[in-house]
């Protein structure tokens, strides 16, 4: 998705504007904007599937590298 498509999808998610107004503002068809919205929502859910944060510190493992 391009940055413009992502912005359009975000606006529909946040209900900043009604769908038809967003489509008109960007010169897109409302169905296309809906498609981008769904795609954006599916892709962003993948961000939270990955584990993040610090890895546990293992001093013995660090010593073995020396």
C-alpha positions in Angstrom: 0.0 0.0 0.0 1.2 3.5 -0.8 1.3 6.2 1.9 -1.7 7.8 0.3 -3.7 4.6 0.4 -2.7 4.1 4.1 -3.9 7.7 4.9 -7.2 7.0 3.2 -7.6 3.8 5.1 -6.7 5.4 8.4 -9.2 8.2 7.9 -12.0 5.6 7.4 -11.0 3.6 10.4 -10.9 6.7 12.6 -14.3 7.9 11.2 -12.7 11.3 10.5 -14.9 11.6 7.4 -17.6 9.5 5.8 -16.4 7.1 3.2 -17.9 8.9 0.2 -16.2 12.2 1.2 -12.8 10.5 1.6 -13.2 8.8 -1.8 -14.2 12.1 -3.4 -11.3 14.0 -1.8 -8.8 11.6 -3.1 -10.4 11.0 -6.4 -11.0 7.3 -5.7 -14.1 5.0 -5.9 -15.7 4.3 -2.5 -15.3 0.6 -3.1 -11.6 1.0 -3.6 -11.3 2.9 -0.4 -13.2 0.2 1.5 -10.8 -2.4 0.0 -7.8 -0.4 1.2 -9.4 -0.1 4.6 -9.8 -3.9 4.9 -6.3 -4.5 3.6 -4.9 -2.0 6.1 -6.7 -3.6 9.0 -5.4 -7.0 8.1 -1.9 -5.9 7.7 -1.8 -3.9 10.9 -2.9 -6.9 12.9 0.3 -8.7 11.9 2.3 -6.1 13.7 1.0 -7.3 17.0 1.5 -11.0 16.3 5.2 -10.6 16.5 6.9 -10.8 19.9 8.7 -7.7 20.9 10.7 -6.5 23.8 14.0 -7.3 25.4 15.3 -10.8 25.2 16.1 -12.5 28.5 19.7 -11.8 29.5 21.8 -15.0 29.9 25.3 -14.1 31.4 26.6 -17.6 30.7 25.8 -17.3 27.0 27.6 -14.0 26.9 30.7 -15.5 28.5 30.7 -18.4 26.1 31.2 -15.9 23.2 34.5 -14.7 24.6 
